[in-house]
């Protein structure tokens, strides 16, 4: 049984062999241990990998705490991973998304305006802090989907660049 | 002493004050907005009063609603905490007019120190050193240009009514001055209802050190030493300690700064707990910046180092009791460090990260003090400051305190929202931090020199292992081998 995983944005592979597991990561590096896992409450596990002990806690969807470090992990079967890679082809348009729920304070650009990389596009306020959303690249504003005073949720499209 | 006190705040500081009230045998009344109905403070208090919608302007900043709640619940006094109405002289007046004790300084002292420009004048009059700058707010751009030219760039724009870095801007040249004044005024107006800003010479890479004072209503005033607050992001403190590492080499600095702080506090006719903020330059010159006429966020480090409970003394002093601690009775033991746990992403310009806390397990054990306002399942609201909790440690040496803080941070598990937990661990490992070489530029410079954290493939492998077992579909489970116990747990452990 083999799984492809993406851990903190890097690919790795995990396979089970008898009572041990094998973890391949980086370029040709791998490690292998006998292991056991005991549940230790909801979403918690006491893991032994050979002699070493690990406290493992599922923090939230895809976030796993291991001995004080947090890893972001996605697990795929190999077919799923390939499909994902193909779907991620980049497009010519770039959507600027709200990074958090908040309120739009100012819109600093207009439709059809040419912008430089790093130029401020929109100011969103949350938790009393104002955050200026900057353009990730040079381009032209093809759509402004919000206005000052609007409440926005995380991931909402604010501006589209081309 | 009071029989019942209303806590006009929210979050961890409301919890802190409710705890003090319970220890003193005083009944507590929490107040809450729509967003805080199920907050930890509300659950812990003896009574609770609804104020209004989530927006602070409609709830925690509504003087009328808070006074009414105090009357309805029969509270004899109000503790304002920090932020919100804590430095609002009109609120202190309104309390007095309603026959309710405001737990803090007299309204007159809040007024005298509330405007930073007035506070500067008062400090100069008291013979304390101040940073060169304007003594009144700048009204137009031409005047600002002239002042900035005289001081020399870089200069710092600050909100006259401000605090917490809001409405503050560094300006490096004349070209940026107009935009900076506009932005700072707008932010100040939004945060404090007063858009006046003033100019100061920027002291480069200073330490930010503050002095805690405590005085009763009978004229007895003492200082409780300093807190080193140099580690800041966006001019907001993130980590504080007592004593300041600078005191190890220059022990005469504490009594000198303490004496300056007392001079200013006396001139302000101050009583109750207050804090005087200073900048300390590389040559150990210190300059008075401003006074915070309230309990500070970072008060626990002083409490840990001196053994003096500031909130208990605030209550006693407000009730008219005498402060029975003489200056020579105050001593400092060991080292205390505090990390402010914020719901924010330090890897992404500290963008706030409100939302549901899906997992929370807090550190404990020797030397740990945790002042938290959250619990597992709590939804951190977007409307307020992103402070979740203050993790403080005490040890007999700074080295020991650093090691203890590393250990405590390692035990801390917070899921569902981004926090600065891991970032603190990196700072604690930094050589300059360990050497105590701190300045307000420290964090910015740390970001430039920080190395990518060493990988830990063993822990990573375990994360992948558990993820594979917990995330996969039940149909796959039979294909893996091992003890039935972990197979079952793997099936059950659906990630939330």
Interface residues (C-beta under 8 A of the other chain):
Chain A: X1 X3 X5 X7 X8 X12 X14 X16 X18 X19 X21 X23 X25 X26 X29 X31 X33 X35 X36 X37 X38 X39 X42 X43 X45 X47 X49 X52 X54 X56 X57 X58 X59 X60 X61 X62 X63 X64 X65 X66 X67 X68 X69 X70 X71 X73 X74 X75 X99 X100 X101 X102 X125 X126 X127 X128 X129 X130 X131
Chain B: X166 X187 X190 X191 X234 X343 X344 X348 X349 X350 X351 X352 X353 X354 X358 X359 X361 X382 X383 X384 X385 X386 X409 X410 X411 X413 X414 X415 X416 X422 X425 X456 X457 X458 X459 X460 X461 X462 X463 X464 X465 X466 X467 X468 X469 X470 X471 X472 X476 X479 X480 X481 X482 X483 X485 X486 X488 X489 X490 X492 X493 X495 X496
